[in-house]
Amino acid sequence: MAISSSTAGAGGAARRSRPTSTVLLMANYAALLVGSVASSLLSRFYFEHGGQNKWVVTLVQSAGFPTLVATVFLAGRPAAAPRPFLWFSRRFLSVSLIIGALMGVNNLLFSYSSSLLPVSTSSLLLSTQLAFTLVLAVAIVRHPITFVNLNAVVLMTLCSVLLGLRSGDTGESPDRKGYILGFVVTLSAAGLFSAYLPVMELLYREAVSGGFILAVEVQAVMQAMASVVAAVGLAASGGMGGEVARWKGSHAVYWLVVATLLVTWQACFMGTAGVIYLTSSLHSGVCLAAVLTINVIGGVVVFGDPFGAEKAIATALCIWGLSSYLYGEYTKSKKKDKDDDALAGDHYDALKSLTADREAAGEAAETV
């Protein structure tokens, strides 16, 4: 009977922990959604209203890291968790700094993308990161590949090819060269960021096991390094250089946009890292693809981005690929739940049989 009781207790503890994990995951979903949509639209708004310095937009993507540092010291901490930031080994810190520097480069690529392409076009191209992420997740974290995964890769690839073959609608770019440059840097940003996702999953799996707050610490270190890269680039390019004076509007609005970008980009990146930590890199990639589809609609509604036949077909392919992947994950999850229930039933039957045998043996001993 003691075995049955302890098993029930463990199951109850697991059930009690699920609501907490679910709330944390929902919070990261919300941060990813709001942060991605708001930061993408505001970055385009910045360039539409006279902003020209791409290093400024690069810097605001990571310079909000002090909010993460404050969270680390103010939030509750598990008893088993080590002291903030002191648990980093030299090797782990070096890896985190390298990834942070690459994030700084990726942020610069996104800044160029925002300045050269409409939100709807850049979002469609960035959504191809799901295909890159799948391939890299298979190679780096050994994620199993299935037909629906491959289908999503093919459709997302067709989406980018279709957009690449067009020369740009009226109002998309001053010339074909600008469109092609925007196309290249956007796909480069998608590829680099898709590498970041499985690498972070591997990093969390191998070295971060003391709770979610440690994942926040890792993200703070990486964002700090990305800020250093952006700050050096900004200084080398001459600093702000009259950026505020060129702004089409009041200076108060300029600084409000910059401050809002600081917050929304941190929400986006922390939401992404949180989803990776709590689920997987591929799941995070799917969430990003879904959010980027929303960005396409946002670009058309807010900025009146052109939405011709090619872009409509590309959007349909993107949604088709995303839906295909989600359906595959849903069926796999249902099968896994069914198998888990069957395994739990077998375990319960085995415990029940063991308990019955012990009771029978006890009765036999009393009879003797």
ABEGO torsion letter per residue (X at the ends): XAAAAAAAAAAAAAAAAAAAAAAAAAAAAAAAAAAAAAAAAAAAAAAAAGBABAAAAAAAAAAAAAAAAAAAAABBBBAABBBBGAABBAAAAAAAAAAAAAAAAAAAAAAAAAAABBAAAAAAAAAAAAAAAAAAAAAAAGBBBBAAAAAAAAAAAAAAAAAAABAEBBGABABAAAAAAAAAAAAAAAAAAAAAAAAAAAAAAAABAAEAAAAAAAAAAAAAAAAAAAAAAAAAAGEAGGAAAABBEBAAAAAAAAAAAAAAAAAAAAAAAAAAAABBAAAAAAAAAAAAAAAAAAAAAAAGBBBBAAAAAAAAAAAAAAAAAAAAAAAAAAAAAAAAAAAAAAAAAAAAAAAAAAAAAAAAAAAX
